[in-house]
Each structure stands twice: as structure tokens, then as C-alpha cells.
Amino acid sequence: MYKLLLQEKRWEPSQRVTTKQRLLLGLLFSTAISLLAYRRRSLSRSGIAGAIITGTTTFGLGGWSWGLLLIFFFISSSIFSHFRAPDKAQTAADKFSKGGQRDIGQATANAGIATLLAMGYGLASSASLQQVLQAGYTGALATATADTWATELGVLSLQQPRLITTRKPVAPGTSGGITLLGTGAAALGALTLGVAFWLLHRCQKSLASLPLIALVSGLGGSMVDSILGATLQAMYYCPVCEKETEQRIHNCGTRTRPMRGAAWFNNDVVNFIATLFGGLLAMAIHMIQAQLYQTRTHG
């Protein structure tokens, strides 16, 4: 399987399309999508810049399948962010430090690792290294997708969340709190992204493990996200509302008190580390699979 994998070329609409042309097309495509997302209040002004940078780089150096997968992540995340928004509005206002419009910090936190892997893929001269980086890209985006789906759907759970580290019941939206619905959404999001990437590669048999890699690495990355959210992420307490929050100034206007975590360790840092973990885990899984194949073949 891996021998065939290394022999296959990247899928492109045209093999004559150069990197410069893909960069230009990626710039135009990502700009159009970013402006549309801004009009629909899915991106802030700084978020437009972040989306254009990540989109242009990914399309230009990763290829069309990579760029389209990034769009899949963004569109699915936006859909679930707006899904039953009125039901989530109060929780978001109480708990989250940022609203539904993604800014450049969130774009970097969720897609920064994937963008770096796309750059490495485009510059790599070794086919084997490209396949490792492709697995890492899958894992990083699977983690971001899993975390977003878990957050947006898990907050609607009728079951009270429990802190992942202590199993203590917490309020909906609390960082590190998990539910069965949220965990199921994370697994579904990661798996769906892996299947989408496989489909974008025209269901090549040599890439049939992509959905499984996405599921394991995405779910693993989302668990790391929850653990960091429950331990190191900066959390504050509003003495007036008597609520835990990510906000330094609560939505009621009260200055909050530090409760746990490091002041600089916000949700964007958590997401960045989680996607890094997901990407590394996916690369490790790919390399283990390749080693096992080599052992079976030559052993």
C-alpha cells in the first residue's frame, strides 16, 4: 500500500497549473470566501486577513484538495457556530472570551499548524516526507474540526458537563467540561473531515487510512484541548454573577478575579497546542503504519 502511495502524484485539476498560479487562484478564492464570511458575520476584519493568509498558502503550496479541505473545516464550523445561536447566546456571553466572529488569533490557533504543514509539503522534495506532512495536516485540521463541533453542539446537551480531570459537574460552556454529545460530535467531526479528504483524493486505496487517522488524531487532540482547558487555561471568576468565565471583564461589566491557569494561556493558545498535538499524533500513526508495512514486506 505504501509503495503505491509514494508513487502517486498529488491530485490537481491540471498538472500544468504552477505553484504561482495556484497561489494567485488561492488568493482570489480565499479573498472571496473571506469577504462573504465577513458579510455573514462569521469573520471579523482581522479574521479576513488570517483566512486569506491561510487559504492562499494552503491552496498554493498544498494543492486544491488541501485548500478545499480547509474550506470544509471553515464552512462546517461556521454552520455549527450559527446553529441554534439564540439557545447558545447566554452561555457564550457568560463564558467565552470571544464571540462568533473569528478573528486572526482564532484563525492562527485553528489553522496555523495546518498552514505550516502545507508550506512544508509544497517545499518538500521527498515523496515520503510529503506523505508524513499530509497525515499531519489531516490530524491538525481534524483536531480543529473536532473541537469546534464539540463546543458548538456539546453546549446544547441536556446532560450536565463534567470536568475532564475531576469528573466534577460544571456549567455548560466551561473550559474542560465534556458531555457525551460533545464527545460524539468531536468524533463525528474528525471522522467526517478524514472522509472528506479521502474523497477529495478520489478514494485512492493507498489513502484509505486517512479517515481512521483523522478520527484518532482529531479525537486525541480534542481531549488534549479539554485537559488544557481544565488545567492551564486562564479562567476567571465574576464575584457579582458568581460564575466562572474566560473574560477579564464579565459581560455584566464586573472586573473578574483570576481563578486558575496562566494569564497568557488563553483559548487561542489551547487550540494551537491541541492542533499541534493532533498533527504530531497523525504523523506518528502514519509512520508506524509505514514501518509495519515495511516489516511485513521485507520480514
SVG drawing of the C-alpha trace seen along z (x, -y; Angstrom):
<svg xmlns="http://www.w3.org/2000/svg" viewBox="-33 -47 47 59">
<polyline fill="none" stroke="black" stroke-width="0.4" points="0.0,0.0 2.7,-2.5 4.8,-1.6 1.9,-2.7 1.3,-5.7 4.8,-7.0 4.4,-6.5 1.2,-8.5 1.2,-12.2 -0.8,-14.9 -4.2,-15.3 -4.7,-18.7 -7.3,-19.9 -4.5,-20.3 -0.9,-19.1 0.2,-22.2 -1.0,-24.6 2.1,-26.1 2.6,-27.0 2.5,-30.7 -0.8,-30.2 -2.2,-28.2 -1.1,-30.9 -2.9,-33.5 -6.0,-31.4 -5.9,-30.7 -5.6,-34.4 -8.6,-35.2 -10.7,-32.3 -9.9,-32.8 -10.5,-36.6 -13.9,-36.0 -14.9,-33.4 -13.5,-35.6 -15.5,-38.7 -18.6,-36.6 -18.0,-35.2 -17.5,-38.7 -20.8,-39.8 -22.4,-36.8 -20.6,-37.8 -18.5,-34.6 -15.3,-36.6 -14.1,-39.8 -11.9,-42.2 -8.7,-40.8 -10.2,-37.3 -10.4,-38.2 -6.6,-38.7 -6.0,-35.4 -8.3,-33.5 -6.7,-34.9 -3.1,-34.1 -4.0,-30.5 -6.2,-30.0 -3.6,-31.3 -0.8,-29.4 -2.7,-26.1 -4.1,-26.3 -0.8,-27.4 1.6,-25.0 -0.6,-22.2 -2.8,-21.9 -6.5,-22.0 -7.5,-19.1 -5.8,-20.7 -7.4,-24.0 -10.9,-22.5 -10.4,-20.6 -9.6,-23.9 -12.8,-25.3 -14.7,-22.3 -13.4,-23.0 -14.3,-26.7 -17.8,-26.2 -18.8,-23.4 -17.5,-25.3 -19.5,-28.4 -22.6,-26.4 -22.5,-24.9 -21.5,-28.3 -24.8,-29.7 -26.8,-26.5 -29.4,-27.3 -27.4,-30.5 -30.2,-32.0 -30.0,-28.9 -26.3,-29.4 -26.2,-33.2 -26.3,-33.4 -23.7,-30.7 -21.4,-32.4 -21.9,-35.8 -21.2,-34.4 -18.3,-32.0 -16.4,-32.7 -13.8,-35.5 -14.6,-35.9 -17.9,-35.9 -19.0,-34.0 -16.9,-36.2 -13.5,-34.6 -10.5,-36.9 -6.9,-36.5 -5.9,-34.9 -8.6,-32.2 -7.6,-31.7 -4.0,-31.2 -4.9,-29.0 -7.1,-26.6 -5.3,-26.6 -1.8,-27.8 -0.3,-24.4 -2.1,-23.1 -0.8,-26.1 2.8,-25.4 2.4,-21.8 1.1,-22.9 4.2,-25.1 6.4,-22.1 4.5,-19.9 4.9,-22.3 8.7,-22.8 9.5,-19.1 11.3,-17.2 10.8,-13.7 7.6,-11.9 7.8,-10.0 8.1,-13.3 5.2,-14.8 3.0,-11.8 4.0,-12.4 3.2,-16.1 -0.2,-15.2 -1.0,-13.0 -0.1,-15.8 -2.3,-18.2 -5.2,-15.8 -4.6,-15.5 -4.3,-19.2 -7.5,-20.1 -9.3,-17.1 -8.5,-18.4 -9.7,-21.9 -12.9,-20.4 -13.5,-18.0 -13.0,-20.8 -15.3,-23.2 -18.1,-20.7 -17.8,-19.5 -18.0,-23.1 -20.9,-24.2 -23.0,-21.1 -21.9,-20.0 -23.1,-23.2 -26.6,-22.2 -26.5,-18.9 -29.2,-18.2 -26.6,-16.3 -24.6,-18.5 -21.0,-18.7 -18.3,-17.2 -14.7,-18.4 -12.5,-16.0 -9.8,-16.0 -12.0,-15.5 -15.4,-14.5 -16.9,-17.4 -20.2,-18.8 -19.7,-22.2 -21.8,-24.7 -22.3,-24.4 -19.6,-26.1 -16.9,-25.7 -13.5,-25.0 -12.5,-21.4 -16.1,-20.3 -17.2,-17.4 -20.5,-15.6 -21.5,-12.5 -23.0,-14.7 -19.9,-16.9 -17.5,-13.9 -19.7,-12.2 -19.7,-15.5 -15.9,-15.6 -15.5,-12.1 -18.0,-12.7 -16.3,-15.9 -12.9,-14.3 -14.1,-11.3 -16.1,-13.4 -13.0,-15.5 -10.9,-12.5 -13.6,-11.0 -13.8,-14.4 -10.0,-14.4 -10.1,-10.8 -13.0,-11.7 -11.0,-14.8 -8.3,-12.3 -10.8,-10.3 -10.9,-7.5 -7.4,-6.2 -6.9,-2.8 -3.5,-3.9 -5.1,-6.7 -7.9,-4.6 -6.4,-5.0 -7.0,-8.8 -10.4,-8.7 -9.1,-6.5 -6.0,-8.7 -8.3,-11.7 -10.6,-10.1 -7.9,-9.0 -5.7,-12.1 -8.7,-14.5 -10.3,-12.9 -6.9,-12.8 -6.3,-16.4 -9.7,-17.5 -9.1,-15.6 -5.8,-17.5 -7.8,-20.7 -10.2,-19.8 -7.4,-18.8 -5.5,-22.1 -8.8,-24.0 -9.4,-22.3 -5.8,-22.9 -3.6,-25.6 -6.0,-27.8 -6.6,-31.2 -10.0,-31.2 -11.6,-34.0 -14.5,-34.4 -17.2,-37.0 -18.0,-37.9 -21.3,-39.5 -22.7,-36.8 -20.8,-34.1 -19.8,-32.5 -16.6,-31.1 -15.6,-32.7 -12.8,-33.3 -13.4,-37.0 -11.3,-39.5 -14.3,-41.8 -17.5,-39.9 -20.5,-40.7 -22.1,-42.2 -19.3,-44.9 -17.6,-43.5 -13.8,-43.0 -13.2,-39.3 -10.7,-37.7 -8.1,-35.2 -9.3,-31.7 -6.7,-29.3 -4.2,-29.0 -1.7,-31.4 -2.8,-34.8 -1.3,-34.4 -2.6,-30.9 -5.9,-31.7 -8.2,-29.7 -6.2,-30.5 -3.1,-29.1 -5.0,-26.0 -6.3,-25.5 -2.9,-26.0 -1.3,-23.4 -4.1,-20.9 -3.9,-21.1 -0.1,-20.7 -0.6,-17.6 -3.2,-16.3 -0.8,-16.9 2.1,-15.1 -0.1,-12.2 -1.3,-11.8 2.2,-11.8 3.3,-9.3 0.4,-7.0 1.3,-7.3 5.0,-6.4 4.0,-3.4 1.8,-2.2 4.6,-2.6 7.0,-0.8 4.6,2.1 4.1,2.3 7.9,2.4 8.3,5.1 5.6,7.3 7.0,6.8 10.7,7.4 10.3,9.5"/>
</svg>
